[in-house]
C-alpha cells in the first residue's frame, strides 16, 4: 500500500474526478488531461498516469487510451477535493 502521493498525482486524480463528475463508470481520454499541462510536463504526466493505473486508482480500457476512476481513486480524489491538496497519507 502506498503512503504518499506526489502533487502531480493529486492533480491528475482531481482532474479526472472533475471531468467525469464523480462517475466511476465514465471513461475519458488520457489526452483530455495530458494536453492541459505545459509541454515540458506532459511526459511526466503520462508516466504518472501509468503509475496510477498500476496502483489501481485509475482503470484503463484494454484497447483504447481511455481511463476511469476506480472506487479507491474516487475515495482519494474526493478526499483531496474536500480536505485540500495538503493531504499526503491515507
C-alpha positions as CSV (number, residue, x, y, z in Angstrom):
1,X,0.0,0.0,0.0
2,X,1.1,3.5,-0.8
3,X,1.6,6.0,1.9
4,X,2.1,9.2,-0.1
5,X,1.2,10.8,-3.4
6,X,3.0,13.5,-5.3
7,X,1.5,16.8,-6.2
8,X,1.2,15.7,-9.9
9,X,-0.6,12.5,-8.9
10,X,-3.0,14.6,-6.8
11,X,-3.6,17.0,-9.7
12,X,-4.3,14.1,-12.1
13,X,-6.7,12.4,-9.8
14,X,-8.6,15.6,-9.1
15,X,-8.7,16.5,-12.8
16,X,-10.2,13.1,-13.7
17,X,-12.7,13.4,-10.9
18,X,-13.8,16.8,-12.2
19,X,-14.0,15.7,-15.8
20,X,-16.1,12.6,-15.0
21,X,-18.2,14.5,-12.5
22,X,-17.7,11.8,-9.8
23,X,-19.0,8.9,-12.1
24,X,-16.8,5.8,-11.8
25,X,-18.3,4.3,-14.9
26,X,-17.5,7.1,-17.3
27,X,-14.3,6.8,-19.4
28,X,-12.3,9.8,-20.5
29,X,-9.4,10.1,-23.0
30,X,-6.0,10.3,-21.3
31,X,-5.1,13.2,-23.8
32,X,-8.0,15.3,-22.4
33,X,-5.9,15.7,-19.3
34,X,-2.4,15.5,-20.6
35,X,-2.9,18.3,-23.2
36,X,-3.9,20.7,-20.5
37,X,-0.4,20.6,-18.9
38,X,2.6,22.5,-20.2
39,X,4.5,20.8,-22.9
40,X,7.5,20.1,-20.7
41,X,5.4,18.2,-18.1
42,X,3.4,16.0,-20.5
43,X,5.9,13.2,-20.5
44,X,5.8,13.1,-16.7
45,X,2.0,13.3,-16.7
46,X,1.8,10.2,-19.0
47,X,4.3,8.4,-16.7
48,X,2.2,9.1,-13.6
49,X,-1.0,8.0,-15.5
50,X,0.6,4.6,-16.0
51,X,1.7,4.6,-12.3
52,X,-1.9,5.4,-11.1
53,X,-3.3,2.6,-13.3
54,X,-0.7,0.2,-11.9
55,X,-1.6,1.2,-8.3
56,X,-5.3,0.7,-9.0
57,X,-6.5,4.3,-8.7
58,X,-7.4,4.5,-12.4
59,X,-8.7,1.7,-14.6
60,X,-7.7,1.6,-18.3
61,X,-9.6,0.2,-21.2
62,X,-7.6,-2.7,-22.7
63,X,-7.6,-1.5,-26.3
64,X,-8.1,2.3,-26.0
65,X,-6.2,5.1,-24.3
66,X,-9.2,5.8,-22.1
67,X,-9.2,5.7,-18.3
68,X,-11.8,5.9,-15.5
69,X,-11.7,6.3,-11.7
70,X,-11.8,3.2,-9.6
71,X,-13.6,3.2,-6.3
72,X,-10.3,3.7,-4.4
73,X,-9.3,6.6,-6.8
74,X,-12.7,8.2,-6.3
75,X,-12.3,8.0,-2.5
76,X,-8.8,9.5,-2.6
77,X,-9.7,12.3,-5.1
78,X,-12.9,13.2,-3.2
79,X,-10.9,13.4,0.0
80,X,-8.3,15.6,-1.7
81,X,-11.0,17.9,-3.1
82,X,-12.8,18.3,0.3
83,X,-9.8,18.5,2.6
84,X,-7.4,20.3,0.3
85,X,-4.3,19.2,-1.6
86,X,-2.1,19.1,1.5
87,X,-3.4,15.6,2.2
88,X,-0.3,13.4,2.0
89,X,-1.1,10.0,3.5
90,X,-4.2,7.8,3.7
